[in-house]
Amino acid sequence: MIYLFFIFFTLVSTLIIQSIFSMYFPLFGTVPELVLISVVYFSLKEGVVFGEFYGFVAGLILDIFSLQIFGLRAFLFTFIGFSVGKYSHKLDESKIKVQVLINSIVLIACILIARFVSLIFIPYSTALNITGLFWTVIYSCIIVPFEFTILEFWVKKIKKWSGKANLI
């Protein structure tokens, strides 16, 4: 139970850091998708069920605070948690190439599906911005190794601390 509390704290911290990036560190009008990177991380580390749960909660929180179609990110992040979680413990997620490749594929698919669904439900929405997609993927891929390293360090500390708390 303590572990889940700290994972929720991690999610909220990631959301806050992503909003800070959007205000102070935009690159050509784009920001890295830190929450999506954390969904991929937890899906690779913990498996399908935890990845789906974390993806759903993360997507739902993002949907609550965004002006996009409600439930779209919750659905996409849940699906991403499921599909990436299928490869849990089958890939060497400690390699930077694997981290960047999986995150870039997931990010491109997520953005394209979100834009397509937006065009269906909101017919006069803006068209797909290929330049924005490119810079979002590049910016996120630069951040991926750093976020994976920080999350790995943080999760090890959480597991160590929560294990000691269970012994009390």
VMD Tcl script that builds the backbone (N, CA, C; Angstrom):
set m [mol new atoms 504]
animate dup $m
set s [atomselect $m all]
$s set {name element resname resid chain x y z} {
  {N N MET 1 A 0.807 -1.195 0.000}
  {CA C MET 1 A 0.000 0.000 0.000}
  {C C MET 1 A 0.855 1.266 0.000}
  {N N ILE 2 A 1.925 1.219 0.772}
  {CA C ILE 2 A 2.829 2.368 0.812}
  {C C ILE 2 A 3.455 2.585 -0.566}
  {N N TYR 3 A 3.774 1.481 -1.252}
  {CA C TYR 3 A 4.362 1.567 -2.585}
  {C C TYR 3 A 3.407 2.289 -3.538}
  {N N LEU 4 A 2.125 1.969 -3.507}
  {CA C LEU 4 A 1.153 2.624 -4.383}
  {C C LEU 4 A 1.011 4.108 -4.057}
  {N N PHE 5 A 1.096 4.456 -2.791}
  {CA C PHE 5 A 1.044 5.867 -2.405}
  {C C PHE 5 A 2.214 6.631 -3.022}
  {N N PHE 6 A 3.395 6.055 -2.947}
  {CA C PHE 6 A 4.569 6.733 -3.504}
  {C C PHE 6 A 4.538 6.764 -5.030}
  {N N ILE 7 A 3.950 5.745 -5.648}
  {CA C ILE 7 A 3.802 5.773 -7.105}
  {C C ILE 7 A 2.834 6.888 -7.501}
  {N N PHE 8 A 1.762 7.061 -6.743}
  {CA C PHE 8 A 0.844 8.173 -7.004}
  {C C PHE 8 A 1.556 9.509 -6.807}
  {N N PHE 9 A 2.380 9.609 -5.783}
  {CA C PHE 9 A 3.178 10.812 -5.554}
  {C C PHE 9 A 4.118 11.051 -6.740}
  {N N THR 10 A 4.682 9.980 -7.280}
  {CA C THR 10 A 5.548 10.081 -8.458}
  {C C THR 10 A 4.769 10.618 -9.653}
  {N N LEU 11 A 3.544 10.135 -9.844}
  {CA C LEU 11 A 2.709 10.597 -10.943}
  {C C LEU 11 A 2.395 12.083 -10.802}
  {N N VAL 12 A 2.016 12.503 -9.627}
  {CA C VAL 12 A 1.704 13.914 -9.400}
  {C C VAL 12 A 2.948 14.777 -9.607}
  {N N SER 13 A 4.092 14.306 -9.145}
  {CA C SER 13 A 5.346 15.042 -9.349}
  {C C SER 13 A 5.677 15.161 -10.830}
  {N N THR 14 A 5.458 14.085 -11.570}
  {CA C THR 14 A 5.713 14.109 -13.011}
  {C C THR 14 A 4.786 15.101 -13.708}
  {N N LEU 15 A 3.531 15.152 -13.292}
  {CA C LEU 15 A 2.591 16.121 -13.867}
  {C C LEU 15 A 3.034 17.557 -13.586}
  {N N ILE 16 A 3.497 17.801 -12.378}
  {CA C ILE 16 A 3.953 19.148 -12.014}
  {C C ILE 16 A 5.193 19.519 -12.820}
  {N N ILE 17 A 6.128 18.602 -12.940}
  {CA C ILE 17 A 7.349 18.880 -13.702}
  {C C ILE 17 A 7.020 19.101 -15.176}
  {N N GLN 18 A 6.056 18.330 -15.724}
  {CA C GLN 18 A 5.664 18.532 -17.115}
  {C C GLN 18 A 5.032 19.915 -17.297}
  {N N SER 19 A 4.251 20.361 -16.343}
  {CA C SER 19 A 3.673 21.705 -16.463}
  {C C SER 19 A 4.743 22.785 -16.335}
  {N N ILE 20 A 5.757 22.540 -15.517}
  {CA C ILE 20 A 6.874 23.487 -15.413}
  {C C ILE 20 A 7.624 23.547 -16.737}
  {N N PHE 21 A 7.846 22.381 -17.356}
  {CA C PHE 21 A 8.489 22.358 -18.670}
  {C C PHE 21 A 7.664 23.143 -19.682}
  {N N SER 22 A 6.341 23.012 -19.631}
  {CA C SER 22 A 5.509 23.694 -20.618}
  {C C SER 22 A 5.545 25.210 -20.444}
  {N N MET 23 A 5.746 25.668 -19.201}
  {CA C MET 23 A 5.789 27.112 -18.973}
  {C C MET 23 A 7.165 27.713 -19.235}
  {N N TYR 24 A 8.230 27.019 -18.816}
  {CA C TYR 24 A 9.554 27.637 -18.814}
  {C C TYR 24 A 10.536 27.075 -19.834}
  {N N PHE 25 A 10.322 25.866 -20.325}
  {CA C PHE 25 A 11.296 25.248 -21.218}
  {C C PHE 25 A 10.686 24.696 -22.504}
  {N N PRO 26 A 9.810 25.430 -23.179}
  {CA C PRO 26 A 9.288 24.899 -24.443}
  {C C PRO 26 A 10.357 24.965 -25.541}
  {N N LEU 27 A 10.376 23.971 -26.388}
  {CA C LEU 27 A 11.298 23.927 -27.517}
  {C C LEU 27 A 10.476 24.007 -28.799}
  {N N PHE 28 A 10.536 25.140 -29.468}
  {CA C PHE 28 A 9.757 25.395 -30.676}
  {C C PHE 28 A 8.260 25.187 -30.420}
  {N N GLY 29 A 7.808 25.586 -29.246}
  {CA C GLY 29 A 6.395 25.484 -28.901}
  {C C GLY 29 A 5.955 24.104 -28.447}
  {N N THR 30 A 6.889 23.188 -28.233}
  {CA C THR 30 A 6.521 21.838 -27.804}
  {C C THR 30 A 7.173 21.526 -26.460}
  {N N VAL 31 A 6.619 20.553 -25.781}
  {CA C VAL 31 A 7.153 20.108 -24.496}
  {C C VAL 31 A 7.291 18.592 -24.527}
  {N N PRO 32 A 8.198 18.042 -23.726}
  {CA C PRO 32 A 8.308 16.580 -23.672}
  {C C PRO 32 A 7.117 15.981 -22.935}
  {N N GLU 33 A 6.712 14.826 -23.351}
  {CA C GLU 33 A 5.593 14.116 -22.723}
  {C C GLU 33 A 6.123 13.281 -21.567}
  {N N LEU 34 A 6.388 13.924 -20.448}
  {CA C LEU 34 A 6.980 13.243 -19.295}
  {C C LEU 34 A 6.043 12.208 -18.693}
  {N N VAL 35 A 4.754 12.471 -18.700}
  {CA C VAL 35 A 3.796 11.517 -18.141}
  {C C VAL 35 A 3.742 10.265 -19.002}
  {N N LEU 36 A 3.750 10.430 -20.303}
  {CA C LEU 36 A 3.748 9.272 -21.202}
  {C C LEU 36 A 5.030 8.454 -21.039}
  {N N ILE 37 A 6.154 9.116 -20.846}
  {CA C ILE 37 A 7.412 8.411 -20.605}
  {C C ILE 37 A 7.325 7.605 -19.314}
  {N N SER 38 A 6.701 8.175 -18.292}
  {CA C SER 38 A 6.566 7.430 -17.032}
  {C C SER 38 A 5.613 6.252 -17.182}
  {N N VAL 39 A 4.587 6.374 -18.018}
  {CA C VAL 39 A 3.696 5.235 -18.287}
  {C C VAL 39 A 4.480 4.107 -18.953}
  {N N VAL 40 A 5.317 4.460 -19.915}
  {CA C VAL 40 A 6.150 3.445 -20.584}
  {C C VAL 40 A 7.118 2.820 -19.585}
  {N N TYR 41 A 7.714 3.626 -18.728}
  {CA C TYR 41 A 8.654 3.110 -17.733}
  {C C TYR 41 A 7.990 2.091 -16.819}
  {N N PHE 42 A 6.865 2.467 -16.217}
  {CA C PHE 42 A 6.204 1.562 -15.279}
  {C C PHE 42 A 5.618 0.347 -15.979}
  {N N SER 43 A 5.219 0.478 -17.232}
  {CA C SER 43 A 4.728 -0.679 -17.978}
  {C C SER 43 A 5.854 -1.670 -18.235}
  {N N LEU 44 A 7.035 -1.154 -18.572}
  {CA C LEU 44 A 8.180 -2.044 -18.803}
  {C C LEU 44 A 8.664 -2.691 -17.515}
  {N N LYS 45 A 8.640 -1.956 -16.420}
  {CA C LYS 45 A 9.182 -2.465 -15.158}
  {C C LYS 45 A 8.211 -3.366 -14.412}
  {N N GLU 46 A 6.932 -3.024 -14.409}
  {CA C GLU 46 A 5.972 -3.708 -13.537}
  {C C GLU 46 A 5.029 -4.660 -14.271}
  {N N GLY 47 A 4.900 -4.538 -15.581}
  {CA C GLY 47 A 4.051 -5.465 -16.316}
  {C C GLY 47 A 2.744 -4.853 -16.800}
  {N N VAL 48 A 1.899 -5.723 -17.346}
  {CA C VAL 48 A 0.678 -5.299 -18.031}
  {C C VAL 48 A -0.333 -4.661 -17.077}
  {N N VAL 49 A -0.656 -5.332 -16.001}
  {CA C VAL 49 A -1.726 -4.861 -15.116}
  {C C VAL 49 A -1.360 -3.530 -14.476}
  {N N PHE 50 A -0.149 -3.436 -13.952}
  {CA C PHE 50 A 0.269 -2.177 -13.337}
  {C C PHE 50 A 0.385 -1.080 -14.395}
  {N N GLY 51 A 0.878 -1.424 -15.580}
  {CA C GLY 51 A 0.981 -0.439 -16.656}
  {C C GLY 51 A -0.376 0.091 -17.075}
  {N N GLU 52 A -1.375 -0.798 -17.157}
  {CA C GLU 52 A -2.725 -0.345 -17.496}
  {C C GLU 52 A -3.286 0.565 -16.411}
  {N N PHE 53 A -3.108 0.161 -15.165}
  {CA C PHE 53 A -3.631 0.955 -14.049}
  {C C PHE 53 A -2.966 2.330 -14.004}
  {N N TYR 54 A -1.640 2.343 -14.074}
  {CA C TYR 54 A -0.916 3.611 -14.030}
  {C C TYR 54 A -1.281 4.474 -15.238}
  {N N GLY 55 A -1.376 3.861 -16.411}
  {CA C GLY 55 A -1.744 4.600 -17.617}
  {C C GLY 55 A -3.137 5.190 -17.527}
  {N N PHE 56 A -4.081 4.422 -16.982}
  {CA C PHE 56 A -5.444 4.931 -16.848}
  {C C PHE 56 A -5.501 6.115 -15.891}
  {N N VAL 57 A -4.875 5.972 -14.730}
  {CA C VAL 57 A -4.900 7.054 -13.742}
  {C C VAL 57 A -4.192 8.296 -14.290}
  {N N ALA 58 A -3.037 8.107 -14.921}
  {CA C ALA 58 A -2.304 9.244 -15.489}
  {C C ALA 58 A -3.121 9.926 -16.584}
  {N N GLY 59 A -3.707 9.137 -17.473}
  {CA C GLY 59 A -4.521 9.708 -18.544}
  {C C GLY 59 A -5.761 10.409 -18.030}
  {N N LEU 60 A -6.383 9.829 -17.003}
  {CA C LEU 60 A -7.571 10.449 -16.432}
  {C C LEU 60 A -7.242 11.786 -15.784}
  {N N ILE 61 A -6.140 11.846 -15.068}
  {CA C ILE 61 A -5.738 13.110 -14.442}
  {C C ILE 61 A -5.418 14.150 -15.519}
  {N N LEU 62 A -4.725 13.741 -16.576}
  {CA C LEU 62 A -4.439 14.686 -17.667}
  {C C LEU 62 A -5.726 15.132 -18.358}
  {N N ASP 63 A -6.690 14.210 -18.515}
  {CA C ASP 63 A -7.961 14.580 -19.140}
  {C C ASP 63 A -8.741 15.579 -18.293}
  {N N ILE 64 A -8.664 15.426 -16.987}
  {CA C ILE 64 A -9.383 16.346 -16.101}
  {C C ILE 64 A -8.847 17.764 -16.251}
  {N N PHE 65 A -7.540 17.899 -16.430}
  {CA C PHE 65 A -6.925 19.224 -16.482}
  {C C PHE 65 A -6.665 19.728 -17.903}
  {N N SER 66 A -7.193 19.056 -18.910}
  {CA C SER 66 A -6.961 19.519 -20.280}
  {C C SER 66 A -8.279 19.888 -20.943}
  {N N LEU 67 A -8.176 20.501 -22.096}
  {CA C LEU 67 A -9.357 20.908 -22.849}
  {C C LEU 67 A -9.595 20.003 -24.042}
  {N N GLN 68 A -8.961 18.842 -24.071}
  {CA C GLN 68 A -9.159 17.909 -25.165}
  {C C GLN 68 A -10.379 17.040 -24.889}
  {N N ILE 69 A -10.626 16.087 -25.758}
  {CA C ILE 69 A -11.758 15.183 -25.604}
  {C C ILE 69 A -11.568 14.375 -24.330}
  {N N PHE 70 A -12.578 14.419 -23.438}
  {CA C PHE 70 A -12.452 13.761 -22.142}
  {C C PHE 70 A -12.433 12.247 -22.331}
  {N N GLY 71 A -11.433 11.612 -21.737}
  {CA C GLY 71 A -11.303 10.164 -21.786}
  {C C GLY 71 A -10.350 9.668 -22.858}
  {N N LEU 72 A -9.950 10.550 -23.756}
  {CA C LEU 72 A -9.071 10.126 -24.844}
  {C C LEU 72 A -7.696 9.729 -24.330}
  {N N ARG 73 A -7.108 10.561 -23.497}
  {CA C ARG 73 A -5.790 10.217 -22.960}
  {C C ARG 73 A -5.870 9.035 -22.008}
  {N N ALA 74 A -6.940 8.933 -21.253}
  {CA C ALA 74 A -7.099 7.776 -20.356}
  {C C ALA 74 A -7.135 6.483 -21.177}
  {N N PHE 75 A -7.867 6.500 -22.282}
  {CA C PHE 75 A -7.920 5.322 -23.147}
  {C C PHE 75 A -6.563 5.040 -23.787}
  {N N LEU 76 A -5.932 6.079 -24.340}
  {CA C LEU 76 A -4.642 5.888 -25.008}
  {C C LEU 76 A -3.564 5.410 -24.040}
  {N N PHE 77 A -3.490 6.010 -22.867}
  {CA C PHE 77 A -2.459 5.624 -21.905}
  {C C PHE 77 A -2.718 4.224 -21.345}
  {N N THR 78 A -3.997 3.843 -21.194}
  {CA C THR 78 A -4.313 2.480 -20.757}
  {C C THR 78 A -3.877 1.485 -21.824}
  {N N PHE 79 A -4.164 1.795 -23.078}
  {CA C PHE 79 A -3.757 0.915 -24.172}
  {C C PHE 79 A -2.234 0.840 -24.277}
  {N N ILE 80 A -1.566 1.958 -24.078}
  {CA C ILE 80 A -0.102 1.973 -24.101}
  {C C ILE 80 A 0.452 1.151 -22.947}
  {N N GLY 81 A -0.133 1.292 -21.762}
  {CA C GLY 81 A 0.291 0.496 -20.619}
  {C C GLY 81 A 0.142 -0.994 -20.879}
  {N N PHE 82 A -0.946 -1.368 -21.559}
  {CA C PHE 82 A -1.157 -2.775 -21.898}
  {C C PHE 82 A -0.142 -3.265 -22.924}
  {N N SER 83 A -0.020 -2.523 -24.038}
  {CA C SER 83 A 0.839 -3.006 -25.119}
  {C C SER 83 A 2.314 -2.968 -24.773}
  {N N VAL 84 A 2.766 -1.971 -24.053}
  {CA C VAL 84 A 4.174 -1.928 -23.648}
  {C C VAL 84 A 4.421 -2.934 -22.530}
  {N N GLY 85 A 3.433 -3.113 -21.660}
  {CA C GLY 85 A 3.561 -4.080 -20.579}
  {C C GLY 85 A 3.721 -5.507 -21.063}
  {N N LYS 86 A 3.248 -5.794 -22.263}
  {CA C LYS 86 A 3.434 -7.126 -22.854}
  {C C LYS 86 A 4.918 -7.451 -23.044}
  {N N TYR 87 A 5.733 -6.413 -23.203}
  {CA C TYR 87 A 7.171 -6.605 -23.415}
  {C C TYR 87 A 7.978 -6.479 -22.124}
  {N N SER 88 A 7.273 -6.433 -20.996}
  {CA C SER 88 A 7.948 -6.328 -19.712}
  {C C SER 88 A 8.822 -7.549 -19.487}
  {N N HIS 89 A 10.043 -7.327 -19.092}
  {CA C HIS 89 A 11.044 -8.363 -18.822}
  {C C HIS 89 A 11.410 -9.177 -20.068}
  {N N LYS 90 A 11.022 -8.713 -21.248}
  {CA C LYS 90 A 11.441 -9.359 -22.497}
  {C C LYS 90 A 12.459 -8.500 -23.236}
  {N N LEU 91 A 12.477 -7.226 -22.906}
  {CA C LEU 91 A 13.432 -6.292 -23.497}
  {C C LEU 91 A 14.382 -5.821 -22.410}
  {N N ASP 92 A 15.561 -5.398 -22.815}
  {CA C ASP 92 A 16.508 -4.835 -21.861}
  {C C ASP 92 A 16.233 -3.338 -21.766}
  {N N GLU 93 A 15.349 -2.981 -20.829}
  {CA C GLU 93 A 14.936 -1.584 -20.722}
  {C C GLU 93 A 16.008 -0.681 -20.145}
  {N N SER 94 A 17.132 -1.246 -19.744}
  {CA C SER 94 A 18.218 -0.405 -19.239}
  {C C SER 94 A 19.038 0.211 -20.376}
  {N N LYS 95 A 18.892 -0.304 -21.585}
  {CA C LYS 95 A 19.624 0.253 -22.733}
  {C C LYS 95 A 18.915 1.503 -23.248}
  {N N ILE 96 A 19.691 2.517 -23.523}
  {CA C ILE 96 A 19.134 3.796 -23.974}
  {C C ILE 96 A 18.457 3.650 -25.331}
  {N N LYS 97 A 19.001 2.819 -26.211}
  {CA C LYS 97 A 18.396 2.621 -27.533}
  {C C LYS 97 A 16.977 2.087 -27.407}
  {N N VAL 98 A 16.793 1.122 -26.527}
  {CA C VAL 98 A 15.463 0.532 -26.330}
  {C C VAL 98 A 14.506 1.568 -25.760}
  {N N GLN 99 A 14.954 2.336 -24.787}
  {CA C GLN 99 A 14.120 3.361 -24.173}
  {C C GLN 99 A 13.655 4.387 -25.207}
  {N N VAL 100 A 14.601 4.871 -25.996}
  {CA C VAL 100 A 14.294 5.904 -26.983}
  {C C VAL 100 A 13.406 5.338 -28.087}
  {N N LEU 101 A 13.689 4.137 -28.558}
  {CA C LEU 101 A 12.899 3.543 -29.640}
  {C C LEU 101 A 11.458 3.305 -29.208}
  {N N ILE 102 A 11.265 2.692 -28.055}
  {CA C ILE 102 A 9.906 2.416 -27.595}
  {C C ILE 102 A 9.149 3.712 -27.347}
  {N N ASN 103 A 9.789 4.667 -26.696}
  {CA C ASN 103 A 9.103 5.930 -26.422}
  {C C ASN 103 A 8.790 6.714 -27.684}
  {N N SER 104 A 9.668 6.689 -28.669}
  {CA C SER 104 A 9.372 7.422 -29.901}
  {C C SER 104 A 8.226 6.766 -30.668}
  {N N ILE 105 A 8.190 5.447 -30.728}
  {CA C ILE 105 A 7.085 4.758 -31.399}
  {C C ILE 105 A 5.764 5.047 -30.691}
  {N N VAL 106 A 5.787 4.928 -29.370}
  {CA C VAL 106 A 4.575 5.165 -28.581}
  {C C VAL 106 A 4.115 6.616 -28.726}
  {N N LEU 107 A 5.037 7.548 -28.683}
  {CA C LEU 107 A 4.683 8.959 -28.771}
  {C C LEU 107 A 4.100 9.308 -30.140}
  {N N ILE 108 A 4.717 8.825 -31.199}
  {CA C ILE 108 A 4.195 9.092 -32.544}
  {C C ILE 108 A 2.797 8.502 -32.696}
  {N N ALA 109 A 2.616 7.255 -32.255}
  {CA C ALA 109 A 1.299 6.620 -32.357}
  {C C ALA 109 A 0.263 7.364 -31.524}
  {N N CYS 110 A 0.634 7.766 -30.332}
  {CA C CYS 110 A -0.294 8.460 -29.439}
  {C C CYS 110 A -0.725 9.804 -30.032}
  {N N ILE 111 A 0.214 10.555 -30.548}
  {CA C ILE 111 A -0.115 11.862 -31.114}
  {C C ILE 111 A -0.964 11.709 -32.373}
  {N N LEU 112 A -0.611 10.764 -33.240}
  {CA C LEU 112 A -1.390 10.575 -34.464}
  {C C LEU 112 A -2.809 10.115 -34.171}
  {N N ILE 113 A -2.972 9.191 -33.246}
  {CA C ILE 113 A -4.322 8.715 -32.901}
  {C C ILE 113 A -5.132 9.832 -32.261}
  {N N ALA 114 A -4.510 10.597 -31.372}
  {CA C ALA 114 A -5.219 11.706 -30.716}
  {C C ALA 114 A -5.654 12.748 -31.739}
  {N N ARG 115 A -4.799 13.066 -32.692}
  {CA C ARG 115 A -5.167 14.038 -33.733}
  {C C ARG 115 A -6.285 13.506 -34.624}
  {N N PHE 116 A -6.200 12.226 -34.958}
  {CA C PHE 116 A -7.227 11.619 -35.807}
  {C C PHE 116 A -8.581 11.634 -35.101}
  {N N VAL 117 A -8.611 11.244 -33.843}
  {CA C VAL 117 A -9.863 11.250 -33.080}
  {C C VAL 117 A -10.379 12.675 -32.918}
  {N N SER 118 A -9.493 13.621 -32.710}
  {CA C SER 118 A -9.912 15.021 -32.601}
  {C C SER 118 A -10.533 15.506 -33.907}
  {N N LEU 119 A -9.977 15.091 -35.033}
  {CA C LEU 119 A -10.551 15.488 -36.316}
  {C C LEU 119 A -11.925 14.872 -36.537}
  {N N ILE 120 A -12.157 13.681 -35.993}
  {CA C ILE 120 A -13.470 13.045 -36.136}
  {C C ILE 120 A -14.515 13.767 -35.293}
  {N N PHE 121 A -14.200 14.035 -34.025}
  {CA C PHE 121 A -15.187 14.612 -33.124}
  {C C PHE 121 A -15.247 16.130 -33.171}
  {N N ILE 122 A -14.157 16.763 -33.558}
  {CA C ILE 122 A -14.133 18.222 -33.687}
  {C C ILE 122 A -13.683 18.527 -35.115}
  {N N PRO 123 A -14.640 18.623 -36.045}
  {CA C PRO 123 A -14.269 18.695 -37.464}
  {C C PRO 123 A -13.454 19.913 -37.854}
  {N N TYR 124 A -13.531 20.988 -37.117}
  {CA C TYR 124 A -12.796 22.194 -37.495}
  {C C TYR 124 A -11.535 22.386 -36.661}
  {N N SER 125 A -11.040 21.295 -36.063}
  {CA C SER 125 A -9.812 21.425 -35.278}
  {C C SER 125 A -8.621 21.566 -36.213}
  {N N THR 126 A -7.515 21.968 -35.646}
  {CA C THR 126 A -6.328 22.210 -36.461}
  {C C THR 126 A -5.816 20.905 -37.061}
  {N N ALA 127 A -5.232 21.012 -38.220}
  {CA C ALA 127 A -4.688 19.842 -38.898}
  {C C ALA 127 A -3.409 19.390 -38.205}
  {N N LEU 128 A -2.937 18.243 -38.605}
  {CA C LEU 128 A -1.737 17.668 -38.019}
  {C C LEU 128 A -0.524 18.536 -38.339}
  {N N ASN 129 A 0.184 18.920 -37.319}
  {CA C ASN 129 A 1.367 19.743 -37.452}
  {C C ASN 129 A 2.588 18.819 -37.416}
  {N N ILE 130 A 3.139 18.506 -38.577}
  {CA C ILE 130 A 4.259 17.573 -38.665}
  {C C ILE 130 A 5.494 18.129 -37.965}
  {N N THR 131 A 5.719 19.431 -38.066}
  {CA C THR 131 A 6.871 20.035 -37.409}
  {C C THR 131 A 6.746 19.926 -35.897}
  {N N GLY 132 A 5.548 20.180 -35.375}
  {CA C GLY 132 A 5.320 20.046 -33.936}
  {C C GLY 132 A 5.489 18.615 -33.473}
  {N N LEU 133 A 5.011 17.669 -34.274}
  {CA C LEU 133 A 5.182 16.251 -33.956}
  {C C LEU 133 A 6.660 15.885 -33.912}
  {N N PHE 134 A 7.411 16.359 -34.898}
  {CA C PHE 134 A 8.841 16.079 -34.964}
  {C C PHE 134 A 9.570 16.608 -33.734}
  {N N TRP 135 A 9.315 17.880 -33.364}
  {CA C TRP 135 A 10.019 18.466 -32.236}
  {C C TRP 135 A 9.578 17.867 -30.900}
  {N N THR 136 A 8.324 17.461 -30.795}
  {CA C THR 136 A 7.866 16.793 -29.578}
  {C C THR 136 A 8.583 15.466 -29.391}
  {N N VAL 137 A 8.705 14.707 -30.481}
  {CA C VAL 137 A 9.394 13.410 -30.408}
  {C C VAL 137 A 10.869 13.607 -30.092}
  {N N ILE 138 A 11.513 14.557 -30.736}
  {CA C ILE 138 A 12.935 14.815 -30.482}
  {C C ILE 138 A 13.152 15.259 -29.041}
  {N N TYR 139 A 12.353 16.200 -28.570}
  {CA C TYR 139 A 12.488 16.715 -27.210}
  {C C TYR 139 A 12.257 15.596 -26.188}
  {N N SER 140 A 11.233 14.783 -26.413}
  {CA C SER 140 A 10.946 13.678 -25.495}
  {C C SER 140 A 12.059 12.635 -25.515}
  {N N CYS 141 A 12.593 12.347 -26.687}
  {CA C CYS 141 A 13.666 11.350 -26.786}
  {C C CYS 141 A 14.951 11.825 -26.110}
  {N N ILE 142 A 15.169 13.118 -26.065}
  {CA C ILE 142 A 16.328 13.646 -25.342}
  {C C ILE 142 A 16.132 13.460 -23.838}
  {N N ILE 143 A 14.912 13.618 -23.374}
  {CA C ILE 143 A 14.597 13.546 -21.948}
  {C C ILE 143 A 14.490 12.095 -21.449}
  {N N VAL 144 A 14.153 11.149 -22.326}
  {CA C VAL 144 A 13.869 9.755 -21.925}
  {C C VAL 144 A 14.962 9.138 -21.048}
  {N N PRO 145 A 16.237 9.139 -21.436}
  {CA C PRO 145 A 17.240 8.482 -20.579}
  {C C PRO 145 A 17.347 9.102 -19.188}
  {N N PHE 146 A 17.198 10.419 -19.122}
  {CA C PHE 146 A 17.271 11.087 -17.826}
  {C C PHE 146 A 16.084 10.707 -16.944}
  {N N GLU 147 A 14.896 10.701 -17.540}
  {CA C GLU 147 A 13.713 10.354 -16.745}
  {C C GLU 147 A 13.737 8.889 -16.318}
  {N N PHE 148 A 14.169 7.994 -17.191}
  {CA C PHE 148 A 14.271 6.583 -16.823}
  {C C PHE 148 A 15.262 6.404 -15.677}
  {N N THR 149 A 16.388 7.111 -15.717}
  {CA C THR 149 A 17.393 7.009 -14.650}
  {C C THR 149 A 16.835 7.530 -13.328}
  {N N ILE 150 A 16.162 8.664 -13.372}
  {CA C ILE 150 A 15.590 9.241 -12.153}
  {C C ILE 150 A 14.499 8.337 -11.593}
  {N N LEU 151 A 13.626 7.827 -12.464}
  {CA C LEU 151 A 12.564 6.939 -11.993}
  {C C LEU 151 A 13.131 5.636 -11.434}
  {N N GLU 152 A 14.185 5.116 -12.056}
  {CA C GLU 152 A 14.811 3.891 -11.555}
  {C C GLU 152 A 15.375 4.112 -10.153}
  {N N PHE 153 A 16.066 5.208 -9.968}
  {CA C PHE 153 A 16.624 5.540 -8.654}
  {C C PHE 153 A 15.502 5.717 -7.629}
  {N N TRP 154 A 14.456 6.450 -8.009}
  {CA C TRP 154 A 13.357 6.734 -7.106}
  {C C TRP 154 A 12.604 5.451 -6.724}
  {N N VAL 155 A 12.330 4.579 -7.683}
  {CA C VAL 155 A 11.584 3.348 -7.402}
  {C C VAL 155 A 12.399 2.410 -6.518}
  {N N LYS 156 A 13.708 2.349 -6.728}
  {CA C LYS 156 A 14.544 1.526 -5.843}
  {C C LYS 156 A 14.479 2.038 -4.406}
  {N N LYS 157 A 14.530 3.351 -4.246}
  {CA C LYS 157 A 14.429 3.935 -2.906}
  {C C LYS 157 A 13.054 3.658 -2.289}
  {N N ILE 158 A 12.013 3.764 -3.081}
  {CA C ILE 158 A 10.657 3.505 -2.589}
  {C C ILE 158 A 10.521 2.052 -2.142}
  {N N LYS 159 A 11.002 1.125 -2.967}
  {CA C LYS 159 A 10.886 -0.292 -2.617}
  {C C LYS 159 A 11.696 -0.600 -1.359}
  {N N LYS 160 A 12.850 -0.002 -1.243}
  {CA C LYS 160 A 13.675 -0.226 -0.054}
  {C C LYS 160 A 12.981 0.339 1.182}
  {N N TRP 161 A 12.455 1.546 1.070}
  {CA C TRP 161 A 11.808 2.177 2.204}
  {C C TRP 161 A 10.501 1.485 2.564}
  {N N SER 162 A 9.684 1.133 1.557}
  {CA C SER 162 A 8.403 0.499 1.854}
  {C C SER 162 A 8.603 -0.914 2.415}
  {N N GLY 163 A 9.692 -1.579 2.024}
  {CA C GLY 163 A 9.986 -2.882 2.607}
  {C C GLY 163 A 10.330 -2.770 4.074}
  {N N LYS 164 A 11.069 -1.734 4.450}
  {CA C LYS 164 A 11.390 -1.509 5.851}
  {C C LYS 164 A 10.143 -1.125 6.636}
  {N N ALA 165 A 9.226 -0.385 6.022}
  {CA C ALA 165 A 8.022 0.028 6.710}
  {C C ALA 165 A 7.110 -1.164 6.974}
  {N N ASN 166 A 7.138 -2.158 6.095}
  {CA C ASN 166 A 6.298 -3.337 6.286}
  {C C ASN 166 A 6.806 -4.206 7.425}
  {N N LEU 167 A 8.071 -4.095 7.781}
  {CA C LEU 167 A 8.634 -4.894 8.861}
  {C C LEU 167 A 8.256 -4.366 10.249}
  {N N ILE 168 A 7.818 -3.120 10.308}
  {CA C ILE 168 A 7.483 -2.506 11.605}
  {C C ILE 168 A 6.201 -3.098 12.154}
}
mol reanalyze $m
mol bondsrecalc $m
mol representation Tube
mol addrep $m
